[in-house]
Each structure stands twice: as C-alpha cells, then as structure tokens.
Amino acid sequence: MSLTEFASVATIVSSLAVLVSVIYVAVQVRQAARNQRGTTHQMRAALSADVMLRIAETDLSQAFRAGLIGDPNITEGQFWRFFYAASAIMRTTENAFSQYEDGLVTETHFESAKASARAFLSSPGYRALWTATRLSRESGFRAFMDELVVEATATPPVDIFATWRSHLTGVATANAPPGRP
C-alpha cells in the first residue's frame, strides 16, 4: 500500500469517526433536552402540589374559598391569605408560560396549565384579583392571561364539591349490595 492509498484510507476512517462522534453528540443533546423537560415538569408538579397542600390547611382553605367566590363578608385577614395563595398560583402559571415560551414545557403540559388557569379564572374572586394585579406582570403573560379571562368568563365556574357529591351518589348506587338501594 502506497502512502497515497494509506492517506486516502486514513481520511475515510477519520471522516467516519467524525460522523459517529456527531451522531453520538446529537443523541446526547436530545437526551439532555428530554431530561431537562422531565426535571422542569417534576419541579412544576412539586410547586403546584406544595401550593395546594398549603391551601388545604384549615385556616387558609376557608379564606381561599371565600376569596375565590368573592364572598362580600371576607375579612381583611382572609383576603390577604387568599391574595398570597392566589398570587402563588398565578406565579406557577406564569412560570409554565415562560417555560413554554422557552421550549422547556411540552404542548401537552402547557395545555394542562392553561386548563387549570382557566378554571381558576372562572371564579369571580380570582378573576378580580387578576384584574387588580395584572399590570405587575410581563406583557406577554398579561396578553395570555387576558385571553384566558375571556374564555373563562364565558364558562360559569364548576362547583367541584357538588360535582364530586353527585358522582359519589352514582358510585354508591352502583356499589350497593344486591337488594339494597
């Protein structure tokens, strides 16, 4: 084998090695992006769960409910508990929006965040709080939430407790022993 032939073979082998390296790096980058999205989703879920568990605490849950429904008898103390809890929920929505805009959240996960925000915005107290505080948010997020307000206003709020109870009635009837209603 002459030096020219050897150089040609070395060039081909070198080119193949570079191609394999590029493919390997592409696979690694794709895997890293997938892991980043998974971590982002996990962090969003943990944040949402933390907010919900804090709201579930007796004193806060009553204040939060009074704020959501726009109870005219809400005390100032209850209002501020509602304000901070609802603001935390708005921040999680804003976080999901920003991460979606940056490509870190999938369309599926973002649709879930939108549905949750729409559900909260169907409550008069949450919608009023958004209106009162919207100017403190970034303009892109404001436009996004304002669109959801229009959608949510067209849909009356769902009474989840009443819906839950009606489902229990159906489940209890279906699970009743034979001969009993």
N, C-alpha and C positions, 0 to 999 in steps of 0.2 A: 504494500500500500504506500503510495507516494504521499508526500507532505501535503499536497493539494487535496487529495482524496480524504486524508485524515482531517484536514481543516474543514472540509465540507461536512463530514460526519459529525465533528465536534459542534459545528454551527447548528445542525439539525437537532442534536441531543440538547444543546443549550436552549434552543427555541422551545423544545418540548418541555424542558424543565421550567422555563418561564411561564408557559401556558398552564402547566399543572399548578404552579405557585399562584397564578392569578385566579384560577378556579377555586383553589383552596381558600384564598383570602376572601373571595366573593361569598363562599359558603359560610365562612366565619362571620363576615359582616352581617349577612342575613340572619344567622343565628343570634348574634348580639342584638340586632334590632328586635327580633322576636322576644328575647329575654327582657329587653327594656320595656316593651309593651306589656309583658306579663307583670313585671315589677310595678309599672305605673298603675295597671288595673288593680293589683293587690293593694297598693297604697291608697287608691281611691276608695276601694271597698272598706278598708280598715278605718279610714277617716269617716266615711258615712256611718259605719256601724258605731263608732265612738260617739258621734253626734246623736244618733238615735238612742243609744243607751243612756246618755246624759239626760236627754229629754224625758226618758221613761221614769226618771226619778220623780217621786210623788209631787213635790212642790213645783218642779219645773213643768211636768206634764200638764198640770191644771192651768198654769199660766200660759203655756204654749197653746193649748186648746182654746183658751179664752182669746188669745191674740189671733189665732187662725180664723176663728169665726167672727172676729170683730165685735166681741162682747162689749156693749156700751158700759157695763159695770166693771170693766177691768180696772184694777188698781194701778197706780204708777209703778209700784214694785213688780207687779205681774207683767206690765208692759215691757219693762226693761229686761226681765228674764226672757220674755218672748223675743224681744229685739235681738238680744245676743245669740239666742239659739237659731232664730231665723237668719240672722246675718251669717252664722257659720254654715248654714245650708246654702245660702247664696254663694258663699266663697267656694264651697265644693262644686257648685255648678259652674262658677267662673273658672275654677281650676280645670274642670273637664273640658270646657270650651277652649281654653288656652292650649291644653294638651292636644285636643283635636286639631286645632289650627296648626300646631307644630308637627302633626303627623304621628303623635305618640299614642293616640287613642283610636281604636278602630271605629268604623261607622256604627257597628252593632252596639258597642259600649256607649258611644255618644248618643245614639237613639234612646238608650235606657236613661241616660242623664237628662235628656230633653223631656222624656215622658214624666220623669219624677218632678222636674221643674214645672212642667205644665200642670201637674196635679196640685202642687203647692200653690201655683198662681191662680188656680180656680177658687181658692179660698179668699174671701174678701180682705181679711186682715193681712195676709201675706202679700197680696197684690197691692194693698195700700202702703205697706212698708217698702215694697219695691219702688213704687212711685215716689215716695218720700226720700229715698236714698239713691236713686238711680244715677244722679249726677256725679256721685263719688266713684263711679265705675268707668272703666275704659270704654271708648266709644263703640268699638266693635261688639263688645259684650252687651252694651246698652241696646244696640240695634237687635241683637239676637234675642235678648230677653223681651224687648218690646214686641217683637213678632210673636213670642210665646204668650204674652199677655193677651194679645188679640185672639189667639187660638183658644186660650183658657177661658176668656170671658164669654166666648160663645158656648162653652160647655159648663153646665151647672156642676158645683162640687159634688163628689160622690161621698155619701155617708158610709164610710167603710165599716163602722160599727154596725149599722143597720144591715148592710150587705152581709157581713160576717154572720150576724144572728140569723138572717134568712137562710143562709147556707147551712147553719147548724140545724135548723128545723128540718131541712131536707135530708141531712145526713142522719139525724136521729130517727126519722121515719124509716129511712132505708135500712138502718141497722137494728130496728126494733125486732125482738124475738117474735116468731110466728104466734099469731093470736093476740098480739098486743099492738095498739096503735103507735 
